[in-house]
Amino acid sequence: MSLPPILQNLRLPVMASPLFIISYPELVIAQCKAGVVGSFPALNAREKDGEPPMLETWLKRITEELDRHNQANPDAPAAPFAVNQIVHKSNARLDRDVELCVKYKVPLWITSLGARTEVYDAAHSCGGFVVHDVINNHFARKAIDKGADGLVAVAAGAGGHAGAQSPLALVSEIREWFDGALLLSGAIGKGDSILAAQAMGADMAYIGSAFIATEEANAVPGYKQMITEAGASDIVYSNLFTGVHGNYLKPSIRNAGMDPDNLETSDPSKMSFKLDESGEREKPKKWKEIWGAGQGIGMVKEVVPTAELVNRLEREYFAARARMDATGPKAANPGYARLSTAEAAAG
């Protein structure tokens, strides 16, 4: 298998993506206990100047609570958790946050917006496994060359910062040369899509937007409700708000007094992950409630507990597998035999 042992015995082949502002310990712990990898951006853990690092408080809480769960449930242990590091020159906290993740031996690391060898070395020093998110094959090669263990292919339709390539094309190009751990992100809001991701060559699905509409998510009620009421046509792809292209909810843009169909283009050099004096990410006031989401939200109909969402995904995933078994070539023709690669090449 291309997956490391830590990712081979999950309830579902799913990693929950790190959601800016939204992924707090409550959500991460609920995701892990439900049997899928929970994650959060290190920059979500913010403190005011002079206060102890909130990231350390979070790591201690998550580690201890999952350990207690595992001791009480040896036959149904929690999935591991991941921390996302924004590897961008504007992130002044990166070195400190990396040190804390090493201290707490974070098992899974996700790196974004830059590939740096020293970050991968730090992760490996504590036994961590690192996946780097990419939007094209060029960045995928760079990340692996610099020491990343696996990749997250962020395809068209993914929430937040996203690429523009079809998942079919992106996964196929990466799989031509890379046989390591590969996750797929982009409009995955149903169990059927998890199976589809595996069918096209990915090992796991990387799901974000569906978890916004959960009880444990740190999102305001209006955001959660908008997710349940919107569909793919309510998503706009723009780089105005961060300097990097991403997908956002059109209704939230309208509520901010802008026309989502006529947005300006931003200068990528203005991208910044600096925090203000209160520990908040610097952002124009009028953009405070511009909400990100992917095209898969049409499958999200109500706000539910995280455990219930994972239950739904599991039911759909195994129903899709059963449906394929019942309607595939073997079912239609009992004499069907799949050719091996060598046999196919030989004609």
GILIN-V322429 format. One record per residue. N is the residue number from 1. SS is DSSP state (hx for helix, st for strand, lp for the rest). PHI is phi in whole degrees, 0 to 359 (* if undefined). Layout:
n=<N & N>
ss=<SS & SS>
phi=<PHI & PHI>
This chain:
n=<1 & 2 & 3 & 4 & 5 & 6 & 7 & 8 & 9 & 10 & 11 & 12 & 13 & 14 & 15 & 16 & 17 & 18 & 19 & 20 & 21 & 22 & 23 & 24 & 25 & 26 & 27 & 28 & 29 & 30 & 31 & 32 & 33 & 34 & 35 & 36 & 37 & 38 & 39 & 40 & 41 & 42 & 43 & 44 & 45 & 46 & 47 & 48 & 49 & 50 & 51 & 52 & 53 & 54 & 55 & 56 & 57 & 58 & 59 & 60 & 61 & 62 & 63 & 64 & 65 & 66 & 67 & 68 & 69 & 70 & 71 & 72 & 73 & 74 & 75 & 76 & 77 & 78 & 79 & 80 & 81 & 82 & 83 & 84 & 85 & 86 & 87 & 88 & 89 & 90 & 91 & 92 & 93 & 94 & 95 & 96 & 97 & 98 & 99 & 100 & 101 & 102 & 103 & 104 & 105 & 106 & 107 & 108 & 109 & 110 & 111 & 112 & 113 & 114 & 115 & 116 & 117 & 118 & 119 & 120 & 121 & 122 & 123 & 124 & 125 & 126 & 127 & 128 & 129 & 130 & 131 & 132 & 133 & 134 & 135 & 136 & 137 & 138 & 139 & 140 & 141 & 142 & 143 & 144 & 145 & 146 & 147 & 148 & 149 & 150 & 151 & 152 & 153 & 154 & 155 & 156 & 157 & 158 & 159 & 160 & 161 & 162 & 163 & 164 & 165 & 166 & 167 & 168 & 169 & 170 & 171 & 172 & 173 & 174 & 175 & 176 & 177 & 178 & 179 & 180 & 181 & 182 & 183 & 184 & 185 & 186 & 187 & 188 & 189 & 190 & 191 & 192 & 193 & 194 & 195 & 196 & 197 & 198 & 199 & 200 & 201 & 202 & 203 & 204 & 205 & 206 & 207 & 208 & 209 & 210 & 211 & 212 & 213 & 214 & 215 & 216 & 217 & 218 & 219 & 220 & 221 & 222 & 223 & 224 & 225 & 226 & 227 & 228 & 229 & 230 & 231 & 232 & 233 & 234 & 235 & 236 & 237 & 238 & 239 & 240 & 241 & 242 & 243 & 244 & 245 & 246 & 247 & 248 & 249 & 250 & 251 & 252 & 253 & 254 & 255 & 256 & 257 & 258 & 259 & 260 & 261 & 262 & 263 & 264 & 265 & 266 & 267 & 268 & 269 & 270 & 271 & 272 & 273 & 274 & 275 & 276 & 277 & 278 & 279 & 280 & 281 & 282 & 283 & 284 & 285 & 286 & 287 & 288 & 289 & 290 & 291 & 292 & 293 & 294 & 295 & 296 & 297 & 298 & 299 & 300 & 301 & 302 & 303 & 304 & 305 & 306 & 307 & 308 & 309 & 310 & 311 & 312 & 313 & 314 & 315 & 316 & 317 & 318 & 319 & 320 & 321 & 322 & 323 & 324 & 325 & 326 & 327 & 328 & 329 & 330 & 331 & 332 & 333 & 334 & 335 & 336 & 337 & 338 & 339 & 340 & 341 & 342 & 343 & 344 & 345 & 346 & 347>
ss=<lp & lp & lp & lp & hx & hx & hx & lp & lp & lp & lp & lp & lp & st & st & st & lp & lp & lp & lp & lp & lp & lp & lp & hx & hx & hx & hx & hx & hx & hx & hx & hx & hx & lp & lp & st & st & st & st & st & hx & hx & hx & lp & lp & lp & lp & lp & lp & lp & lp & lp & hx & hx & hx & hx & hx & hx & hx & hx & hx & hx & hx & hx & hx & hx & hx & hx & hx & hx & hx & lp & lp & lp & lp & lp & lp & lp & lp & st & st & st & st & st & st & lp & lp & lp & lp & lp & lp & lp & hx & hx & hx & hx & hx & hx & hx & hx & hx & hx & lp & lp & lp & lp & st & st & st & st & st & lp & lp & lp & lp & hx & hx & hx & hx & hx & hx & hx & hx & hx & lp & lp & lp & st & st & st & st & st & st & lp & lp & hx & hx & hx & hx & hx & hx & hx & hx & hx & lp & lp & lp & lp & st & st & st & st & st & lp & lp & lp & lp & lp & st & st & lp & lp & lp & lp & lp & hx & hx & hx & hx & hx & hx & hx & hx & hx & lp & lp & lp & lp & lp & lp & st & st & st & st & lp & lp & lp & lp & lp & hx & hx & hx & hx & hx & hx & hx & hx & hx & lp & lp & lp & lp & st & st & st & st & lp & hx & hx & hx & hx & hx & st & lp & lp & lp & lp & lp & lp & hx & hx & hx & hx & hx & hx & hx & hx & hx & lp & lp & hx & hx & hx & st & st & st & st & lp & lp & lp & lp & lp & lp & lp & st & st & st & st & hx & hx & hx & hx & hx & hx & lp & lp & lp & lp & lp & lp & lp & lp & lp & lp & lp & lp & hx & hx & hx & lp & lp & lp & lp & st & lp & lp & lp & lp & lp & st & lp & lp & lp & hx & hx & hx & lp & lp & lp & lp & st & lp & lp & hx & hx & hx & hx & hx & lp & lp & lp & lp & st & lp & hx & hx & hx & hx & hx & hx & hx & hx & hx & hx & hx & hx & hx & hx & hx & hx & hx & hx & hx & hx & hx & hx & lp & hx & hx & hx & hx & lp & lp & lp & lp & lp & lp & lp & lp & hx & hx & hx & hx & hx & hx & lp>
phi=<* & 276 & 274 & 288 & 307 & 296 & 249 & 268 & 239 & 282 & 296 & 225 & 283 & 223 & 243 & 284 & 284 & 284 & 256 & 301 & 73 & 276 & 278 & 249 & 307 & 303 & 287 & 300 & 296 & 295 & 297 & 297 & 295 & 282 & 105 & 239 & 294 & 263 & 210 & 207 & 286 & 304 & 289 & 291 & 273 & 240 & 223 & 282 & 305 & 92 & 271 & 299 & 301 & 294 & 300 & 295 & 299 & 295 & 298 & 296 & 296 & 297 & 299 & 290 & 290 & 291 & 295 & 297 & 299 & 294 & 292 & 277 & 227 & 298 & 271 & 217 & 292 & 288 & 287 & 288 & 246 & 229 & 241 & 264 & 252 & 277 & 266 & 229 & 302 & 278 & 274 & 289 & 271 & 306 & 300 & 297 & 293 & 297 & 300 & 292 & 293 & 293 & 302 & 265 & 50 & 303 & 286 & 231 & 239 & 236 & 247 & 221 & 58 & 142 & 239 & 231 & 304 & 295 & 289 & 296 & 298 & 297 & 299 & 293 & 295 & 247 & 84 & 283 & 248 & 246 & 246 & 244 & 272 & 223 & 248 & 203 & 293 & 299 & 292 & 297 & 298 & 298 & 297 & 292 & 298 & 271 & 120 & 294 & 274 & 214 & 225 & 246 & 277 & 266 & 266 & 303 & 96 & 287 & 282 & 66 & 297 & 214 & 273 & 242 & 272 & 299 & 299 & 298 & 287 & 296 & 295 & 298 & 295 & 293 & 289 & 295 & 230 & 242 & 248 & 273 & 298 & 228 & 251 & 239 & 240 & 144 & 62 & 260 & 235 & 216 & 300 & 303 & 289 & 297 & 295 & 298 & 299 & 292 & 297 & 272 & 124 & 279 & 272 & 216 & 261 & 239 & 246 & 238 & 302 & 299 & 281 & 294 & 270 & 237 & 295 & 276 & 292 & 274 & 236 & 293 & 307 & 297 & 295 & 300 & 295 & 298 & 300 & 288 & 260 & 258 & 221 & 302 & 287 & 265 & 251 & 237 & 256 & 209 & 250 & 299 & 276 & 227 & 93 & 242 & 298 & 206 & 255 & 223 & 283 & 303 & 302 & 290 & 289 & 298 & 297 & 272 & 87 & 242 & 267 & 296 & 267 & 219 & 271 & 289 & 260 & 266 & 274 & 305 & 291 & 274 & 301 & 211 & 239 & 289 & 253 & 277 & 297 & 271 & 92 & 272 & 291 & 296 & 198 & 305 & 304 & 291 & 257 & 300 & 244 & 272 & 253 & 276 & 190 & 261 & 287 & 276 & 290 & 299 & 274 & 260 & 251 & 204 & 276 & 224 & 297 & 304 & 301 & 290 & 298 & 296 & 300 & 297 & 301 & 294 & 301 & 294 & 297 & 286 & 294 & 294 & 297 & 295 & 297 & 293 & 296 & 279 & 242 & 285 & 303 & 296 & 289 & 285 & 221 & 305 & 273 & 295 & 224 & 288 & 290 & 286 & 301 & 295 & 295 & 295 & 294 & 280 & 81>
